[in-house]
Amino acid sequence: MVISQKGKTMKIRVIQGPNINMLGKREPEIYGLMSMEEIHENMRKVAEQANIEIEFFQSNYEGEIIDKIQECVGTCDAIIINPAGFSHTSVALRDAISAVKLPCVEVHVTNIYKREEFRQKSLTAGACIGIISGFGPLGYHLALISLLQILEQIKASQNA
């Protein structure tokens, strides 16, 4: 069981950017066949086993994503984000991630470094503790496992 320093179950918010709701339908030769809902269900099962609360949000609108990041202050212990196309363009998202001062892992289904040149730079990644790119839907699982470890380390250092 993962318990935060406040004695409550830890909570991770998964924030999905534009077009992620089209996974499984949009260019399956690039993004694969698994839907966003299937990815979330797999993550929910892992979180349940770890006794972690997990919440999902998807939007095609930058401002809504920024609002959801900001809402994490005081309500969440960590964030998993796939900013999708906004990762290459949004200083505002980067600033929001930096402002909340929570551990955040950025996920990309595809390997952005093997894609078009404009996709090879992530403005948001510099505000995150790490980036997982190119492992398909497994990347979300890797992000969740990574955050569980990081949250345990944070908890241990606060109790030391």
Secondary structure, DSSP 8 states (H G I E B T S, - for coil): --B-TTSSB-EEEEEE-TTGGGTTTS-HHHH-S--HHHHHHHHHHHHHHTT-EEEEEE-S-HHHHHHHHHTTTTT-SEEEEE-GGGGGT-HHHHHHHHHHT--EEEEESS-GGGS-GGGS--SSGGGSSEEEESSTTHHHHHHHHHHHHHHHHHHHHHH-
